Amino acid sequence: MKFLLPAIIAIALFTLAGCGGSKSEPPAGLPATQKAPTFSTAAANEHVKNLSQAANDYVAAIKARDVAKITTLTPKFNETMNKGKAAAKGLKSDEAKKLWDWSNSLMQQVKEAATEAAGTPAAL
């Protein structure tokens, strides 16, 4: 997962290169955030909530082609992702796997949204 965030950032920045910065409607939310799981610990549930919000904000900034917001949200998103291990402490192994699978699904959806926002590159 360490290589996934830099790839998403690169796609987002590539999307913004050479574009007119057109604004679009922010998404209602990624599917993974709309169907976020719940867990037996408050820490895991808080992590899911925070990660869902961070992912939706990040994708909205990418789709809006808002470079300033992307620059601001990138470290916050990365920090939130990195708190997953701490949030998984205290969970049973099946719940920890569920959190891991959900996080991976969410990251894949962020990547897909960034790729979709990038569209076809403009000719140089």
Helices and strands as residue ranges (DSSP letters): H 4-16, H 31-34, H 42-64, H 67-82, H 84-88, H 93-118
